[in-house]
């Protein structure tokens, strides 16, 4: 069997993917091994794991593909900062360090683990890697649209590019639009993330959640003075930002002068306070502008090409609220945003690029879960920490009953998910009807902010009963890629999983093999169609990867029930 | 793992930095212990490492909570954000390996013993240096300004703080005793002393290398100046343009290029 490896590293969430023959068989994030969220070092442990599991050698690996062009990436930012070397001193300094620490050494790092011949090391353009990730999920689509695909890639910056639009026709890919650093919608949004006191790359979800509580009072000002789409180009006024000068702070003094000082830690604790309202209004304004720009650009590209089969990828595509607005554009026939549109998922696209280089065609499908990719620790002390709850074989029924009595259940079952969302195999679940239980799970156990609701999970057949949706984008709900509007009765009966703006990031379950499917079947029989599904991890930690992680997380969260490979256990 | 942190620092910023560094140090220890638990073949050791890891996670939460209290009414500053990825950049965890894969079990235990005793010394010093009293003072100051109700609540919080802190010191003592005893049992007297000295020295050097902003800054400054001087004559050619429309090449030759 021949293998192609895809690697994403050195920016955010390093990861590795593997194609065996013509199928994706593995996708691993380095953070799963290191237990450090967002690990961005070379994914040595993941690659080592794959090497041992698949016996990877120079004989069976045909290509190992890095997700960007390191020199292009480095030179574009360096050349930009060198135009004003002393004003952009800090950026220059950080760029120079990358010469001996980043992607330039990719080949060296790979060969340390798998001694491959140099001609097997390939480099895929960053935005092409993202684009080729987004088309891997066609097998889940209901509507095929046309053969032609229009792919939008939007992120902070990658290979010096910030926004690209590609046209794909069978095995041909061409770019029809590109914007270069510093004209970045992604960095525009991460600036407000930074300003509002959240970590860039992780806090964008929080800004999005917060935006629903505010009014976009600054939208006109932002569009007039800070960023806009003019003459078919993104036009950004850099005097409001520092991301082009300082790697440690994104907003400028001018930004602070206009929007006020950064918030204090206590500002977001009281939803009725003036300070909370101020933050929510700013978040809402930036969210509005982001949506406005993306909508304008999407409509322009559809008009220009006539293609209505739309794909979105890149970090900004994780903004499910903005994606939902785009998906609802009337002209669009089919809309897809992959489960992992960020840099981690780009490892899949990089491998896909390598596949095309070797076999002159693309891989068009990938599983949502990758089987048996969790690592058992060397010692098996599982039963020292957990005891069997019930020796009878009716665990699913038992769990369904426990859920409806207000218990929270941890699930660890078979393969793990690709994206940042737990889709049932590494999940914490509870009954959506019991508001107090959901609130306990959300705020006390997981330590999430009070303005972020949890996500509901529902069988496909019940979707239309509770939510408004359209078949052209419904497949994205299999991996929580979009938000949909809840119906009135849902808002009344399931308050805990509906956001203040009436939206909900619902997960739809279709695959009968999933344990979540079996559980929902049981709870439906007992009178409840909706459960809550959130990732199985403690605040700011990666999703669990093996039973030891399960135990450690359960101790921290004080949870006692674990549904482990279809059997129910109690933590000792 | 635990680095040498200067607890004599007394300005507000330095105290905040100390709480942040303690959080990183405890978090890093927790991660190293969890890795050790997963990698060892010995069931009892594995369980011991997990318990140790859980203690360290608990301590991380404690210091982060302290940091939150300390900064409750201040404006956000990026310098004080806790981001777990920074454990690499700050030198708490080596990006190339976890300690358990690098050292023998005896060396690893010795390393822990050295680090834990350093941590214990630091925490004890902090207690003596009235860091806690400072927080209490600040809490009192807030209480005077705010309502009586809030006053009582915060008072209770500061009492909890001291109790929790004493628990933490007990945990650290336990970790030092366990790892030191293990090392003494399994190492010759000379080797024990040698390792003790070696890890103390490594800690000091690591601290000097990754934490010392002056040295780092100076090296960066020199290298950056050299590169800028070399590239500066090309400045006029650096204003790069990119053709908007192009066909993406999947040729074998081009895909091997970094450019």
Interface residues (C-beta under 8 A of the other chain):
Chain A: X34 X35 X36 X37 X38 X39 X40 X41 X42 X44 X65 X69 X70 X71 X72 X75 X76 X78 X79 X80 X82 X83 X85 X89 X92 X93 X96 X97 X103 X104 X119 X121 X122 X123 X124 X125 X128 X160 X161 X166 X172 X173 X174 X175 X176 X177 X178 X180 X194 X196 X197 X199 X248 X249 X261 X262 X263 X264 X265 X266 X353 X354 X356 X357 X360 X375 X377 X378 X379 X381 X384 X540 X541 X546 X548 X551 X552 X555 X556
Chain B: X31 X34 X35 X37 X38 X39 X40 X41 X42 X43 X46 X47 X50 X53 X54 X57 X68 X71 X72 X73 X74 X75 X76 X77 X78 X81 X83 X84 X85 X87 X88 X93 X95 X96 X220 X221 X223 X224 X227 X228 X231 X232 X235 X238 X239 X240 X242 X244 X245 X246 X247 X248 X250 X251 X252 X255 X256 X257 X258 X259
